[in-house]
Amino acid sequence: LGDVYKRQNRYLEKTEPKMTKKSTGNKVIVAGVGMIPFAKPGASETYDIMGAKAAKLALRDSGVDYKNIQSAFVGYVFGDSTSGQRALYHVGMTGIPIINVNNNCSTGSTALYLARQAIESGSSDCVLALGFEQMRPGALGDIYTDRPSPFGEFNETCEQLVGNAEIPLALRYFGGAGKSHMVKYGTTMKDFAKIRAKASRHAAKNPLALFKKEVSEEEVMESPIMWPGVMTRLMACPPTCGGAAAVLVSEKFANKHNIDSSVKILAQAMTTDYESTFSEKDMMQLVGYDMTKEAAKNVYQQTGIDVKDVDVVELHDCFAHNELITYEALGLCEEGEAQKFVQDGDNTFGGKFVTNPSGGLLSKGHPLGATGLAQCFELTQQLRGNAGEKQVDGAKTALQHNLGLGGACVATLYQSS
């Protein structure tokens, strides 16, 4: 195992210079955020109405008129082309560029990444990032079956490593990653249950979350078995519908229009898969461990901020298993120490880091295109001190992690002034 990590680190060191360039562009202000309550499939409004409502909430929060928006990046996974236009035409028809974005579960943060680039580069001063999803019940699957799946090699590797073809694919991916951690480090199902119970306690204080009922570790363990010895139903996030948005502006624009500039995006990094995704023959690598590790390292290096200075984290907990391995990838704890991190309560209020105060994907829900922007919504409220009962005391620095298989990972570092 030591040799594997040495080979992996040597490869990553070769790629590092391409990814650690410090930005010298315009400062990026999160001027406004908006989010609608998430809902179960069949219980929500249509995607265009959800998207329009989220956009209007972000505009209202920012104090910016839609006429001042210079471009918009709109994310969704399940929908026809130009669905972004359909949603934003309810807000206004001003002729601006509207770019539709699809990057699997990291779609919302990819839209945010593009919006941030537009401000930082100086090509725009006021940009909207919007994400929404109108999902169907049940497990995710391929929509187009008449052409090669982008998951072809992922599926083949997953089959080689874990088999269990009768289990839905997403469960095999992330359950397999959790099982890999269990084999390496002695993690147990009870550790995943603790994470899910923690998520429910946080979500109980979030009026926008889908599931607000607190559940105990015992209730998580006693929920229906999805993979014996690995996962129960409550350890997986539900398919969800919803929308979220953010208005980003330059510092010059904020000063000119008297906009609250207290929350800034200090750094962002997007990574895609490395050779290690397949070559290491490890389910943790297959679900993006190295993408996460390098994206996080990049934002720390861009800013000079140590992970120990982060106060609050919204990370991609599509399964309790992914939350646990992400603790290590983000550097919240050392490799192999996530079990102790969970057992010591260092992932919640009173611990070292408050992770997913919103309830995360496990309890808040996971409408794919909206998730990254819902994370932005939560962290912006935290840094403003407006998060209500779930406020993290003294929160000044926040880290966001959003992951999509296939694959892409976006890490974002925020700070309040």
Secondary structure, 3 states (H helix, E strand, C coil): CHHHHHHHHHHHHHHHHHCCCCCCCCCEEEEEEEECCCECCCCCCCHHHHHHHHHHHHHHHHCCCHHHCCEEEEECCCCCCCHHHHHHCCCCCCCCCEEEECCHHHHHHHHHHHHHHHHHHCCCCEEEEEEEECCCCCCCCCCCCCCCCCCHHHHHHHHHHHCCCCCCHHHHHHHHHHHHHHHHHCCCHHHHHHHHHHHHHHHCCCCCCCCCCCCCHHHHHHCCEEECCCEEHHHECCECEEEEEEEEEEHHHHHHCCCCCCEEEEEEEEECCCCHHHHCCCHHHHCCHHHHHHHHHHHHHHHCCCHHHCCEEECCCCEHHHHHHHHHHCCCCCCCCHHHHHHCCCCCCCCCCEECCCCHHHHHCECHHHHHHHHHHHHHHHHHCCCHHHCCCCCCEEEEEEEECCCEEEEEEEEEC
